[in-house]
Amino acid sequence: MIRRILNSRLPLMVYNPVKVFDVKYFNKIFNSGALPVFDTECLTHDDILQKATILSKEKFSFGIRLSIHDNDLIEKIKQQQMINLDLIISPLSKDDTPADFTHFCDTKIILEIKDININDNIKQISPHALILKGNEAGGKVSKYSSFVLMQWYLKKNTLPIFIHGGVGKYTAAGMFAAGVSGLVMDSQFLMTDEAPVSDNFKKLLAMVDESDSTEIIYNTRDIYRVFAKLGTKIVKDLKLKAIEFFDDPDGRQKLYDVITSNMVALDQEDAPFIQSLFYLGQDGVFAKDFVKESTSLKEIIDNFFTTIGEQLNFIDANDPVKPDSEFAREQGTKFPLIQGPMANISDNADFANKVLEEGALPFFAVGSLPEELAENMIKDGVQKVDTFGAGLVGIEAFNPAVKKHLDMVKKYKVPYALFAGGIPSQVAELEKSGTKTYLHTPSVSMMENALKNGCKRFIFEGGEAGGHVGALSSMVLWEDAIATLINENYDLTDLYLVFAGGIATCFASFFISGLSSFLAAKGAKIGIQVGTAYLFADEIVATKSIKHQYQEIIIQENETMLIGRSLGLASRTAPTGFAKMMVENEAVMIKNKVSLEKRKRAFEKKNIGSLLIGAKGFLPDFKHPGPENYTWFDDDAHKEKGNFLVGDSLAFFDGPVTIKQIHNNYFEAKPALYTNLNYLEIFSSSKNKINDEIAVVGIGCTLPDADDPEQLWENILDKKYSISQMPKSRFDHDLYYDPDRSAEDKTYTTLAGHIDDFEFDWERFGYAEGKEKRLSRSQKMVLQTAYKAVENAGFLGDDNRLACDDPSRTAVIIATCLSNELGNDLQLKYWYPQLVSMMEKTDEYQILSDEEKETVKQVLMEGIEGENKGYDPVHGILLNIEASRIARHLGLRGANYVVDAACASSVTALDAAAGELLSGDHDQVIVGGVNTHLAPESFIGFAKMGTLSEKGSFPFDERADGFILGEGSVVFVLKRMKDAIRDKDRIWGVINSIGSSSDGKGKAIAAPNPKGQILSVKRCFESIKPSIKPDDIGFIEAHGTSTTIGDEAELETLNLMYKNSNAGISSIKAQIGHLLGCAGSAGLLKALLTVNKGVLPPNGQFETLSKNHDLKGSSLFIVKDAKEWKSEENISRKAAVSSYGFGGINYH
């Protein structure tokens, strides 16, 4: 999970060069937004403590990196209690005994990890985060690339992760998309003005190319990555020493001592760096790209993170790693995925069909097959497979039949081909004949040459792949290739770029989305190629493409070996006895100073036929063709003699899988990518929230005379007046009504916007007949309305629940206030003992006989109980259950709660919903309001305040003298705008901003105050897109209660803020009354319909503007009759909604 760890502005650590200590550089790093880390390698304990003490007196935070898991040094640093020591970094390997990191106060503990499968060791220390130091970095590195380590720990550990190795301008975006929390950089910044290195070193670094980083390897485990040109003698000597020390029990320490003693400090002016020993990763080549636009460290770091942000912003609209992408459509498959050709394995039409059926493009491995075998394979493919490719080897020295293979591809019109070791003329030859042809480009120079010669299709396969591999890791190759394409301004519109090597998990897919979406936006067609994963497919064994033991062997292993490394024939394979023997023979011959030519011949002699033995378990007799003359290898012989090519992705497979599962891994886990992007936005935002708008994707309503939004709109245009006397079935006029306003405990009006035809579908929601009566009218109404909204959004599943990937990511928020009718009835029932007690104190009751007393009590009980006889569960009346019941029935596990802000409750709920979405805590919110409280106490309470009207609801009209109560429910389904666009949802409208305020001390607590209202409008526009101004608003759905003081205050506010907008004003309360807690939802629904329909809606039965209002000199007007809402071409219609509540609550 992405988390903020560092005490710096940016999630970046920057190391000093080894043996160079410069306080000014550390200070510049911190001022640039990164955390400076003091790399202590090659220093004594005393040196380390002395320099750390110097840093502890500075005014910036810093970190310390230890070069080994040194318990003694860790204890000494702990005793220093350095206040500004933000973190300490300690390597941890499989062999280390975890140190005691307790009592480090506020200093964070971060472990530098180079191994996989050490989670148990990590847990013993309980660090704050991990740094994964991949093979691409400088110094002592992992045998795994950063790309593989990143995937492994994102999949199998929950700690925040930093990546060290392979970090470039473009790979960094991929890392953050995958889910890392930060980056570690060192040599990338050594050409900046502030870098504490000599000018001579900067000149050397400017000339470094991708092949100038090499490995010194001891016993395949200890790997040191250093700078070396072909003639760098000290590195050649150290490589030989590493082999010579192999049999020495102290060889590991001796090698490290020799390395550290010969390490040169990069600030030496007169050092002959080309013949010197210093750490340099493969990513050192990125340094010159970082200083192309500026040499200022701060500007470079600022530009770096700006570039990352820009790249990630392309994902929503341009993510190429998805089904039915442009790449996929072009090759006629479901996914932009190529199955990489595997020698002696992908030679089977049945397997190819399985791959194609599941959505990827299969490739047959023609390789260096003899002419007859190659032709039979291609011919079979043409007959049985609808579309496929041929994997070719273009170097005649390795493939004498290459010209014959080219002719076969043309003869059979194979749709696709790819060349390993090919040249542009071979590609052009096949392209001319109609075969779309890719070129493997393990280096940038090869890509540039191919581009100049008209090639358009490229496969960038990193060294993590299985079989023959190049020297560069995936991240370094991909970064270098992309940087070249961008820096040289190549036209990307006709290019097909395929990324390959180590793509094993969904995190690799996310990485490539982050890496390449901006390339897709520039017109490039992006694909991925996978090989190793298919070796774990059930289908590859079932179709006899490999022996079952091949799969068993690679399932048992979690690492690979490189054989032929020193010969320029590096091949990645499983670490079987055969592979280990090949590596040992290679080392012995180097130690014995055998010539390269003789070593190659010996290698080829031992390796011949091993691939076929590994894959198929036999070796043919080429002089006597036919299976009857094969030499077969089973069980131990098969394992001993076979070469089992496999990439580093084997670390992720613990058993067989299906091809469908492999593909789904890359393309069906996208919600996690979007979660990562949201966390990043929250992480980097000054407001700690996602910078997005809110899309309304579902609407539903239950309102007077309107059971759905379309009926409501029709009523609005018809000026339908849905207000009348309360029906006797719900209101006892004789008991509670009196036209005399001074009559005690009476209301002078029973007008309301009531719903007469509401029926609850109890069967749909699984209630037994009669049991639904134990639910309040409000719970039933809002539940049913919520389902309308979910259905409108298209999100209701066949099981009557919300159809979504993760029910815990959907929240329910309901606006409500006052109480509900059932609650009132039950509460009265519970007061029965008190009423009896009061009766018993009267003389009239006391003169009754015992029988008469029992009769009176019985009649009282029956009257109070009404239909609510016996036990009544309290959850049927609780207001919070209005939200909870929706969550229960829809199967949601996100937050659910109710909001009460009086008459502003609905917009308060909308504000809360926006917060849930923009905080990243939820991906969808079902939000709305409900009011059914048309009970006597509502009428009497508001009547005694003098706020109700006995005439009707006429906002802003000269007839306005009070509001009319109303009931109903309106519910919306909300999502973040970018999610709604990505998911192709129907968008009813966009909530750009919500502003709120309180009136503070001033008028009476229930009196409206224009100052408070104006503040809410101003706050709304303060947080809105800069492009939206008050003058852009064309319609205002006013709070418009029809009270004299309320309407006057509101129009004063609107006239001040929207005077020049030419906006029309109306209020839904003119037709259905005031829905209290649901009022704002009803207003928003009307505004959404208005924006969609392009018609300014009338203000009910409005006739004449009240004399209390003055709109002279204002462009605002009350909409009397419906009129077309004209907007300029390509400019969206924009509306505003106001909502105010007792207590000085203002929302806009």
N, C-alpha and C positions, 0 to 999 in steps of 0.2 A: 504494500500500500504506500502511496506517495505521501510523505510527511516532511514537514520542515524540521531540520535537525541542526543546521549550522547557525551560529551567532553572527551571521553576515547577511547582507542584503540579498545575495544571490546564492543558489544551491551549487556552489563551486568551490573546490579546494585547489590551491595552486602551490606546488612544491618548489623549493629552491633547488638549484643544481647541486649534485653531490659534491661535498668538500668546499662549497661556497656559502659563506654566511654574510648576509648583507641586510641590516636592519631597514635601510631605506627601501629596499625591494619589498620586504614584508609590508612595510607601511603603504607603499604604492598599491600592492595587491589588495589590502583591506579597503583602501580608499576607492578602489575600482569596483568594490562590491563583493569581492571573493574573500574567502578565509585563507590567510597565509599559513602554510604548514612547514615547519622546520623539519627537513629530512635529515636525520642524524647519521645516516649510513657512512661508514668509514671513519667515524670519530670515536675517541675514547670516552669513557664515562665522565671523566673530569671535564673534557671539552663540551660535552653535551650539557652538563649541569651548569657550567659557566655561561654558555650562550643562552640557555633557557632562562637563566636568571636575568640576563640583559633584556630579553624579550618581555619578561614578566613586569618590567618597570615601564614598558611602553603603554600607550593609551589605546591600543587596538587589541582585539582578540586574536589568538593564534592557536595553532595545533602543533603537536609533536608527533613525528612518525619514527618509530623504532624499526631497525632493520631486521631484528630477530625477536622472538618471544623471550625477552630477557627479564626474568623475575627480579633480579637484584636491582637493575636499573629502574624498573617500574616502581619498586618500593622507594627508591631514592627520590624519584620525581614526585611521588605521592607526598613525601615528607616536606617538600618545598611549598605546598599549598599555594600555588600560583593562581591568583584570582582571575586573571584574564586568559588562563589556559582553557580554551573552549573544549578541546578534545585531545585525546591521546590515541594514536593509531598503533596497533601491535599486530604483526603477522601471526596467524595461527594455522598450523598444519596438522595433518593427521598424527604426527609423531610428538607434538608439543604437549606438555602437561600444563593445563590452563593455570595462569597466574591468578593471584588475588588482586582483584580490581576494586575491592570495597574501600569505602572511606576516601573516595576521590572528590568529595563535595559535589560541586556543580559541574565538574569536568566530565564530559561524555566519553564513553569507551566505544571505540570503533575497531573492529577486527579486519585486518587485511587478509583476504581469503584467496587461495590459488587452487584449492582442491574442491572436489564435490564429495558428497556423502560424509560430511563431518558435522552434521547438524547437532549430534549429541555433544560434541566438544564445544560447539558454539553455545549451546544452552547452559553449560556449566558456568559460563562467564556472564551470560545475560547482557550482551552489549546493546548499545543504543542503535547501532547500524552496522552494515558491512560494506567494506570496499572490496570489489571483485577486481583483482589485478590480472588481466588477461595476458596472453602471449604477445600481444601487440605492443605492450608497454616496454619501457627501458628498465634495466636492472634484473633482479631475480624475478622471474615471471612464471606463470602457469603453463602447463602443457596444453591447456584449453584456451581457446580464444575468449575474449570478452563477450562475444556474441553467445557462445555456448554457456559460459558461466552465468551470464545474465539470465538466460532462459531457465537454467537449472534452479537458481535461487529464487527467481520470481515464481516458479512453479512449486517449489518445495520448502519455502521459508517465508515468513510473514514480516521479517525485519526490513526496514528501509535499506535501499541498496544504492551505492555509488559505484560508478564504473571508472576504472583506471586502465586505459589502453584502448586505442582506436577512436578517441573522442575528436571529432572534427566538426566543421560548420554544419554538415548535413547529417552525419550519423548521430549527433547530439539530439536532434529532433526525434529521430527514431528511438533513441534510448528513452526519452521522456514519454513518448507514445506507448512504449512497452510497459512502462510503470516504474522506472527508476526514480529515486528521490534526488539525485545529484550526480556531479561529475568531478573527476580528479584530472588535473592537467599539469604538465611540467614543460617538456621540450617545445610544445606548441607555442610558447610565449618567449622563447629565448632569442628571438630576433627583434623584440620590442626595444624601444629607447631605454626603458628602465631595467632591462635584463642585466644581471650582474655577471656578464661574461665578456670576454675580450672581443675586440673587433675582428681579430683573425678567426675566432670561432664562429662569429656571425657570418663571415664570408664563406667559411666551409659549409655551414648549415644551409646557406642559400644555394649551394651546389649539390646538396644531398639529393639522391633520387631514391626510388622505392626499393632498390636492391641493396642499399647501404646499411641495412641493419641485419645482423646475423646472430646466431645462437652459439653459445658455448655450453655443451651439455655433458653433465656427469650422470652416468647410470640411468639415463632416460628421465630422471626425476628432477634433478637440480638444473635449471635452465637459466642462463644469464644472457640477456639480450644487449648487445653492444654495437657500437659503430664499427664498420670495417669496409674498406675498399678491397679490391682484389689483392693489392700489394701491402695491406696492413699486417706486417710481420708478427707483431705481438699477439694478435688475435689468432693467427695460424698456430703459433706456438702454444697458446693456451688451449686451443681445441685439442691439440695433440697431448698436452699434459692431462686434460680431462680423461682421455682414454688411458693414459699411462697410470693414472691414479685409481683406475677402476678396481684393481685388486687390493689396494691399500686400505686397511680398516679405517685409517684417518684421512682417506682421500678426499672426502667431501670438505672437511675443514681446511685441508691443505690447499685445495683449489680456491676456496673463498679467500684464504689469506693471500695467495698470489695475486688474485684479482684486485683485492682492496689495496695491496701495497703498490700495485702498478697503476692505480686509478689516478688520472690527471684531473686537476681542478680547472674548470673551464674559464676561470678569470685570468689565467696565465697568458700574458701577452706574447711571450716568445715560445710557447709550446708548439711543437710540430704535430698539430692535431691529426693530420692524416695518418701518422704513424703512432698515435697515442691510443690509450685505452680509456674509454668513457662509455657510460650507459647511453644508449639511444634506441628508442623503440621504433617499430615500423611507422608509428604515427609521427615521428620526428619530421617526416617529409611534409607534414601539414604546416610547419612553421612558416614557410615562405608564402603560403596562401593566406595566413592570418594577417600578414603585414602588407597585403596588396593595396588596401585602401588607406591604412593609417599605421603608423609605428608607435602610437601612444597606447599604452597598456589599457588605460581606462576606456578609450574609444573602441579599442578592439573588443574588450569584454562586453561593453554596451552593445556594439553592433552584433556580436555573437549571439547574445540573448534576444536581440530584436529579430535576427534571422530565424532563430528557433521558433519564436512566437509566430512569425509570418508563415513558416512552413507548416506548423501545426494547424493554423487557421484554414489551410487548404483542404484538410482531411474531410470536413463535412460535405463539401460540394464535389470533391475530386478524388476521393479515395479509390484507387484502382484495384485494391485487393478485395474484390467482392464479386459475387456471382453476376453474370451477364455484363461484365465490364466490356469496354471497347475491345480490349485484347481478346477476351473470351469469345466475343461475337465474331471477331475476325477469323479465329481458328476453329469456330464451329463447336465450341464446348461450353459447358455450364460455367466453368471456372477459368480464370486466367492462370492456368496451371499446366506445366509440362512435366511428364514423367521422364526423368533423366535416363538415358540409355546406360545399361550396366552390362559390361562384357560377359558373354556366355550365360547371361541371365535373361535379359529382355530380348529373347529371340523366339518368343512364343505368341502366336496370334490369339490364343485363348486368353492369356494374361492381358494382352493389349486390349482386347475387347472389354475385359473387366474394368480396366482403367478408364476407358472411354465411356462406358456405361455410367460410371460414377462422376463423370464431368471433367476429366483431364485429358490432355493430348498425349497418347502413348508414343514412345520412340523405340524402334528396334535398334539394337547395338550391332551395327555392321562391323565397326572397328577394323580389325586386320584379318577378318575371316577369309579363308580361301574362296575363290570365285564361285565354285559350285554351291557351297554352303550359304554364302551370302545371297545368291540369286534365288535359291529355294526359299529362304526366309522372306525375302521381299515379295516374291511371287505369292507366297501363302498369305502374307499380310494384305496385299491388294485384293485377293479373293475373299478374305474373311473380315477385314476391318474397314469401316467406312472412311476413316481418316487417320493418318498416323505420320510419323516422321522416321527418318533414317539417320542414325548417329554414325558419322564417318570420321576416320583418322586421315588427315590431309598430308602427313609427312611421309614421303615415299620410303625413307629409310626404315620407318616403323611399319609401314603398310605398303608392300610392293604392289598390292592389287588396287591401289587407290584409283587409278584411271578406269579400271574395269568397274569399280563400284560407282563411279560417276556415271558411267554409261548405263548401268542398271537402274539407277535412280531416274535417269531421263527416259529410259525405255519403258519403265512401268509407271511413269508419271506420278512418282511419290509426292504427295502434297507438301511435305516439309522435310527439311534436312538440317543437320547441324554439323559443323566441323570442329574437331579438336585438333589443334596444330595445323589448321588450314590457312590458306592465303586468299587474298581478295579475288584473284582471278578464278579460283575454284568456285567461290561464292557466286561471282558474276555468271559463270557458265551455267550453274544450276538455276539461278534466278531467270536467266534468259529462256530456259526451257520450261519455266512455269513452276518450279519448285521453290517455295519460300524458304530461304536458307539463313540459319543463324551461324555466327562465328564465335567460338569460345575465345574470350580475350582476357587472359590472366594478367595482362599488364596494360597500362594506359598507352604506352608507345605503340603497342599492337592495335589498340582501338583507334588511335589517331591515324595511323597508316591506313587502316581499313576504311575509315570515314572519308579520307581523301580519295580513296579509290571506289567510292560509291556504295559501300556496304551500309545497310540500314538496320540489320538485326544483330543484336549482341547478347551474349550470355556472359555475365560476370560471376564466375564461380570461385569462391574463396577456398582456402586450404583446408577448411573443416570438412569438405566433401570426402566421399570414399573414392578409392581407386587413385589414378594418377592425378596429382594436385600441383597447383602452383605454389609459389613461396608466400604470397600475400594472404592474410586473413580476409574474410568477407568484408568486415568493416573497413579495413584499410583500402582494399580494392574498390569497394563501392564508393567510398569518400573520394578517392583519387579520380575515379572515372567521372563522377558527377561534377566535381570541382573543375575538371578539364572541360566538360561540356558547357558549363556555365561561363567559366572565365574566357573561353574562346568563342563564345556567342554562337554555338552551333544551333542550326534550326532543328528543333526537336519534333516537329510535326509529323515527320515520316519515320521516326525512329521507334524501334521495338526493343525495349530494354528488359532483359530477364535477369533476376537476381537469384543466385544459387549458392549453396554451401552452408550447412549447419542449420537449415530451416526445419525446426523440429516441433515447435509448439505454437500455440496461439500468440505467444509473446513475440515470436519471430514475425508473424503476420502483422501484428500491431507495429512492430519496428519498421517494417517495409512500408506500411501505410504512412508513418511519420516521415520516413526518408524520401518517399517518391511521390506523394500527392501533389507537391508543387511542380514536379516534372510532368505529371499527367495534366495539370492545368495549363502547361505550356505546349501540350499536344502530344507528348510521348505516350506510347502504349506500353503499359507495364505488366510484366508477368513474373511468376516465380517458377523455379525448377526444383524438383525434389527427387531424390534417388533413394537414399538410405531408408527412409520411412517405409517404402514399399517392401523392403526385405523382411519386415515384420508382419506383412499382410498374410492373412489366411489363404488368400487366393493365389499368392505366388508359390506356395507349397502345393496347393490343390491342383494347379495347372502344370506342376512338375517343372517349373522354371528354376527352382533350386531344390536341393535335397532338404529334407526336414531337419537333418543334423546341422546344416548351415544356419538355419534359424535358431536352433537350440544353442549353438555356440555363441552367436552374437547377443542373444537374450541374457546369457550368463555373464557377459562382460559389460563393463560400463566405461571402458576406455579403449583407445586404439593405439596402433603403433605406425610409425613411418618407416618403411624400408626403402633402400635406394636413395636416401637423402643426400649423401655425399657424392653421388654419381650423376646428379641432375635428373634422376628418374624416380623422384619421391612418389611413393604410393601408400595410401592410408588403408590399413587392414586390421583385422582382429588380432589381438596379441596371443596367437596360438604358438605351439612349439616351432612350427615352420617359420613364422615371422620373427620370433626371438632368435632362431638360428641364423636367419639372414642378417639381422642387425649385428649379432656377435661376430659373424664372419667379416662383415664390413669393417667393424672396429679393429679386428685383428690385422686385416690387410693394411689398414691405414697405419697402425702401430708399426707394422713391418715395412712400411714405406713402399708398398706395392704400387705400381703405376696406375693411373686412372683407367687407361685402356684395358689393362689386365683385370682390374677390379670389375669393370663393366662386363667383360666377357664371362667372368666367374658368376656374377650376379644373374646374367641372362641364362646361363646354363642351369643354374639351380632353380630359377623361376619358371622356366619353360613348362607349360602344361599345368602349372599349379592352379591357375584360375579355373580352368575347366574341371580339374579334379575337385576343387572346392565347390563349384556350382552344381555340377552334374554327377560327380563321383566316378568318372571314368577318364581314360586317356586313349584316344584313337591311335591306330597304326596307320600312318598316312601312306605307307607303301601297300597296305592291304586294307582298303576301305571296307566299312560294314560293321555293324554292332557285334557281329560274331567274333571280330578280331580286337574288340576293345579290351583294355586292361581296367578292371573295376576295382574301386577302393571303397570299402565299407568300414563303418565304426572307427576304430583307432587309426587304421591306415588312412582313412579319409581325413580325419582330423590332423594327422601328422604330416601328410603330404599336400593337403589343400591350402590354397591361399584364399582367405575369406574377406574380400574387399568390403569395407563398411566405413561410413563416415562417423564423425563425433556425435551425430544425433543418436547413436545407439545408447547413449547415457540416459535417454528419456523413455526407453521401452523396457518394461518388465515382463512382457508377454506378448502373444500375438494379438493383432487387431485386424479390423476389416479395412478395405480401401475407403469405404464410406466414412468410417471413423477418422481415418487419416485426413481426408478432405475436409470434413466438418471441423476438425481441429483448427484449420486455417481460416475458415470462412463463416463459421456459425457462432463465434464467440465475441462478436463485435461489441455487444453492450459493455463488456469490460474495457474495451478501448475507449469508448465514449466516457466511461467513468474516470479513466485515467486523465483524459483531457479536461474533464470538469475539475478534478482535484488539482491539476496543474494551474488552471485558471484561478481557482480559489487561493491556491498556494502563492501565486504571483501578484494577485490583485491587492491594491492598497485597502480595499474594502472587504477583503477576504470573502468574496463571493464571485459567482460566475457572471461574466458580463454578457447578458442576453436579455431578450424580451420574453414575454409569456404569451404563448399561443392558446387560444380557446379552440379546442378540437371536438368538443361535444357539448350540446345544450339540451336541456329538458325543462319542462315547466308543467305545473298544475296550478292554474289561475282561474279566477272567475270567468266563466264563459270561454275558457281557452285551455284545452287539454294538451296543446302542443304549440310550439313557436309559430308555425304557419297560421294557425287559427288566431293566435294573439295578434299577429301582424294584420290579418284581415280585419279584426276588430278595431285595431288602431286606426287604420285607414278609413273605416266606416264610422269612426267616432262613437263606437258602441259604448254605452254607459252601463257598466256592469255593477251598479250600486243600487241597492233597494233595502227595504225594511228586513230586519232579521226574521227568519221563519220562526213560527211559534214552537216548532219542534226543538229548536236550539236556544230559544230565549223567551222567558216568561214575561211578557209585556205587562201583565197585570201587577206582577210583583215589583218590577224594577223600572218601569217607565212612568214618567210624569212630565208633561210639558212645562211644568213650573220649575224653572232653573234652581229655585231655592229649596225645592222639596228634598228632604233629607234622605240619603241613601238611594237616590233615584237618578236616572239619566234622562235628559231631555231629548235624546235622539236614539234611535235604534237603526239608523242607516249604516250599512256596511257593504263592502265588496266581498260577498260570501260565495262559497262554492256549494252548489246544491246537488250536484250529480257525482260526487266523489265516491268511488267504490274501490275498496282494497282487494287486490287479487290474492286472497289468503292461500289459495291452493298453489299458486306459483312459488310462494315463499315457504311452503312446507308447514303451514299451520293447520291444525285440526279445526274443523268448523266450530265457531264460537270462541275458540282460544284467542283469535285475533282481537276480540273485544277487550282483552287485557292489555292491549297496546294503545298508547295515546294516538289521537288523530294526527298529531304532528309527526310522530315516529312513522306511522304508516304512510303519510303523504310524502315525507321527504325520502323515504326508502324507495317508494315507487317512482318518484321523480328522478332520483339518482340513477335508477335503472334506465329510465328514458334517455338520460344524458349519455350513459355508457353505450347504449344501443345506437344512439345517434352518432357517436364517435366510431362505431364499428368495432368496439372492444369486448363485446359480450360473447363469451364462449358457449359452446353447446351445453355445457354443464351448468349454465345460468350463473357463472362466475366470470370475473374479469379475466380476459385472455391476455396474459403478459408473461414476460420472461422471469420476473422476480416479484412475487406479490409483496415482498417486504419493502419494495421501492415505491409503493403507491400509498399516499396518505389520504385521509378523509377529514375535512374541516367543515363544520356546519355552523352557520350563524343563527342564533336564536336568542330570544329574550323573554322576559316575563315568565309565564308558565304555560300549562296547557289545560284544556277543559277536564280531561280525565284526572289530572293531578288535583285540580280544585275539588272535584267530586269526592275523590278518595280522602283528601285531607279533611273535608267536612265530615265524612263518615268516621274518621278517626277521632273527631271532636265529640262524638256521641256521649261519652261519659261526662264530659264537661257540661254539655247541654242538659243532661238529666240532672246533674248536680245543681245547676242553676234553677231548674224547674222545681226541684224538691224544696227550695228555699222560699217558694211563693205560697201565699195563703190559699190561692185557688187550687193548687195541686194537692195541698195537704188535706183539703176537705173531701177529696175523691176517695172512693173505696179502693181497696187493694186491687180488685179486679179492674176497676176503671184506670188505676195508675198503670197497671201492666198493659192495658189496651193502648193508653196514650204513648207509653214507651215503645210498644210494638209498632204503632203507626209512625212514630218519629223515626225509628230505625229503618223501616221499609221505605219511608220517604227519602231519607238521607242516602240509603244504599242505592236506590233506583235499580239500574241494571247491574250494579257492581256488588253482587251478593258474595259473601264468603271471603276467602283469602285472595288478595290481589298482590302479585309480585311487584315489588317496588321498581324493578327495572322497566316496567311498562310505562312509567311516568317520568323517569329521570331525564333531564334535558341532555346530559352527556350521551345517553344511549341513542339519541337521534343520529349521532355520528357512528357510534359503535355498531349499531344494527346494520348500517350500510357496509361497514368493514366486514362484519361477520358473514353476511349473505354473499358478498362478492369475493370472499376468501382472501381478504387483504391483511397483510401483516405489518404495514407501515404505521406511522402515528395516526391516531384518530382522536379528535377533541372538538369541543364546541367553543364558540367565541361569543361573548356578550359585550357589545358596545352600544346598547340601546338601539336607536333607529339607524345607527351607522354600522351595525354588526356585520352586515353582508360584505361591505367593502373592507372592513377590518379583517374578515375571514379571507378575502381575496389577497390582502396584503400579507397575511400569514402564509397563504398558499404560495405566493411568489417567493417568500423567504425560504420555504421548504425546498422549492425548486432551485433557487439560485445559490443556496448553501450547498447543493449537491447531495443533501440527505435523502431526497426523493426525486424520482423521475416523472411521476404523474401525481396530480392531486385532484380528487373529486371534492369540489367545494361549492357551497351554495347556502341558501337560507330557507327558513320555514317559519311561518306563523299561522297558527289556527286558534289563537287565544281571543275568541270573540265571546268571552264569558261576561257575566254582569259586572265583575269587578273592574274589567278593562274599561267598559263603557262608563261606569260610575266614577272611577278614578279620574279619567281624562275629562269627564263632564264637570267634575268639581273644580278642575283646573281652568275650565272655560275654554278648552282648546278644541272641543269637538264642534262640528257644524250640524245644525238641524236642517240645513238647506241641501247640502251636497258638497262635492269636491270640485272646486273651480280655481286651480292655482293661477295666480297673477290676474285673475278676472275681478271685475268690480263686485261680483257676488261672493268673493272669497271671504269667509268669516270663521274658518276652522277646518280641521281635517276630518276625514272619514276613515274609520278602521277598515282594514281589509285582511284577507287571508290568502294563503297560497304557498307554493314552494317553487323555487327556481334553482337548478343545479347545473354546474359546468364541469367539464373535464379539461384540465389544464396541463400543458407540457412546456418545456423550454422550446423556444422558437426553432432553434437549430435541430433539435430532436424531431420536432413535428415535420420540418422540411425533409429531413433525412428519411423519416418513416413514411413520407408521402401521405400524411394525414390531411383530411379536410380541415382547413383553418377558417373558422368563422370570423376571427378577428385577432388583433394583437394588443395586449395590454403593454403599453410602452413604459408607463410609470404610474406610481401611486404616491400621493403626498398626504401627510397627515399632520394634525396639530391639535393643541388644546387651547381653550380660550384664556386660561389662567384666571387670575382674580380680576373681576370687573363687574359685569351685570349679574343678575340672579343666575343661579347655577343652571336653570332650565331655559334661560333666554339666549337666543342666537346672538353672535357677536361677529360683525363683518371683519374685524381685525384678525380674529382667529381663522375665519374662513379664507381670507386672503393669504394668510401664511401657508395654509395647506395647498393652495393653488401654486404659490411660488415654489414650495418644496417639490411639488410634482414636476415642475419644469426645470428645477435644478438638477434632477436626476434623470431627465429624459435625454434622448438623442439630441445633440446640438442642432441638428437640422430641423427639429420640430419646434415651432414658435407658437405662442398664443394665437397669432393672426392666421395660422394654418387650420384652426379648428372651424369646422363648418356646421356642427350641430352640438348642442349642449343638452343632455338629459339632466334637468334640474332636480334637486331634492323636492322642490315645489310642493309643499304640504298643503297649501291653501289656507294657512294661518296668516293673518295680517302682518304680524311682526316678523314671522319666518320668511315669507315671500319678499318682504321689503329688504331685509338684511341680505338675502341671497342675491337679489337683483343688483343691489349696490356692489356686492363682491364681483359678480360676473361683469358688470359694466366697467368696473375699474380694470379688470384683467383682460377682458376680451372686447373692449370697446371698438376696435378696428377690424374685427374678424369677420363681420357680416354673417355671424352664426345665427341660426334659428334655435329657439328654445321651446321645449315642451316638457311635460312631466307625465309619467305613466299613472301617477296618483289621480289624475283627472278622470281616469276611466275605471280603475279597480280599487281606489282608495290607498291607504297607507298600510303597508304590510309589516311595519315595524322592523323586526330583525331580518326580514326578507326584502325590505324595500330597495336596498342597493342592488341586490341581485336582479330584481325585476327591472330596475332602471338600466343596468348593464345589458340585460337581454334585449331590451328595446333598442339601445344604442347599437348593439351588434347587428340587429336586423336592419336598422336604418343604414348603417355603413354598407351592408351587403346589398340591400335593395336599391340604394341610390335615390331614395325619396325622403324628403324632410317630413316627419310625421306631425299631424295636427295635435294641438294641446287639448285633446278631448273636445268638450263642447264650449271652448273658449269663445267669448263674444267681444268684450271690451276691456282694455287694459285698466286696471284699478288706478284710481287717482293717487294712490299711495306710491306709485312707481313713476319714475321719470326716465324714459329712454330717448328723450330728445338729444340730438347731437351724438347719438350712438348708432352704430351699424347693427347692433343686436335687435332681434325682433322675436315676438312670440308667434309661433307657427299656428295660424288659424285654420288653414286648409292645407292638405297635403300638396307638396310641390316637388318637382324634380330637383334633385341635388346634383347640380352640375359641378364637375371638377375638371381641372386641366388634364390634358392627355398625359398618361403615365404618372400621374400624381394620385396617391391613394387618398381616399376619404378619411377624415379624422374627426372623432367625436370625443367629447368630455362628459364625465358623469360626476355629479356631486352627491354626497351623502353625509348627513349630519345627525348627531345624536344628543339626547339630553345629557347634561354634564359637561357641555362645551367640547364635544368630540367632533372633529372636522376631518373629512376625507374627500379627496378629489383625484 
